[in-house]
């Protein structure tokens, strides 16, 4: 499911962007990844939309980050922390801690998308494995 990411060449200078710009980009990459997962399934647009929304909301992103925590490098943890610490007030709908984790996750995704698409694909594949195991249980 991540072949399209693996085919990408590193591009851009993520180190020149701030954590919130990387998070903004990471949010878009994460949503595109989820949309690509669901677009091959026969379903109504509304149902596809609801499925994707359930996976791109802050709670789901925070859970994804928790599932990856044990395999992140020190640099990746640093990027997550930078994103988490830039949250500010966050959203009124979501607990600030969850919102911070989600922003950290998005920051990591954005940075890897620009700097190391292959590593991004590895992490996304890992999340897919975890998701598949959870569906079987």
N, C-alpha and C positions, 0 to 999 in steps of 0.2 A: 504493500500500500504506500510505501515511501519511495518507490523508484523515481518518481518525479523530483523528489528532493535530492536524492543521491546524484542525479544527473546535473545538478546545479554546480556552478563554479563559485568559489567564494567571491563576493563582490561588495564593494563599498568599504567604508571605514567605520565599523561599529564603535570603535574607541573614540571617535570624534562626536558621537551622539550621546545625549544624556539618557539616563535610565528611563525616563518617561517617554522619550521618543522611541527607544528600543521596545518598551512595553506596548506602545501603540502599534508598532510594526508587528511585534510578536502576537498580539491579539488577532490581527488580520491573518497572519500565517496559521495560527491555531484554528481559526474559523475555516479557512480554506482547506486545511487538512481534514477537518471534520466533514465539511461539505463533500469533499472528494470521496470520503468513506461511504457516505450515504447516497450519493448521486446514482450509483449503480443498482440501487435497490428499487424495485417497482413500488411506488407509493404515491399518494397525493402530495402535492407541494406543501400543503399545510402540515401534514404529518412529518415530512422530511424536515421542515423548518423547526417544528417542535422538538424533534430528536436532536437536531444540531444545537438548538438553544439550550437544551438541558446539559450539553457537554461543554459549552463555551461560557457558561455563567461562572461567576467568581468561585462559588463553592466547588464546582467540578475542577476548576483550574487549581485550586488549593489542594484538592485531593490528588490530582495528577502529580503535583510537586512532592507531596508526601510519599507517593509511590516511587518516585525517582530518587529520593534523598540519599539512599544508601549507595547509589552508583555515581553520584555527582563528583566531579573533581573539585579541588580547592578553588580553582578559578571560577567554576560554574557556581559554587556556593557563594563566592564573593559577588558575582553578578546578581544572583537572587537577592542577596542582602541589600545591594545597592537599590534594586527596584523596590524591595519591601520598605526600605527606609525613606523613599521619596513619595510615599502615598499621600501624606498630608491628612486631610479630613476624611478622605474616602467617600464612600457612598452611604446614604442614609438607610438604604435597604439591606445592607450587608454588614455584618460584624467587621470591625476595623482590622482585626487580626487575620480574618479570612481574606479580606480585600487586599491586605498587604502581601499575603502569600501568593494570591493570584497575580498581583502586579509583579512580584518577584519572578514568578513562573513566566509571565509574558516577556519580561526583560530578558530572561535567559533564552527564550525561543527566538526573539528578535535578534539577539546578538549572534546566536548560532546560525540562524538563517543567512546572515551576511558573512560571517567569518568561517563557519565550519558546517556546511550543510550535511556532510556525512555523519558527523556526531549528532546533529539534530535528528537525522533519520534513525540512528541507533536508539536514541531516547524515545522517539515516537513508536518505534517497533516494540520497545520494552513495555510501553504503556498499553499497546495493543495486546501483547501477550498476557498482561495482568488482567485486562478487560475480558479477554477470552476465557481465562481461568475462572474469573468471577461469574461469568455467564453459565459455566458448567456446574458450578457449586450451588 
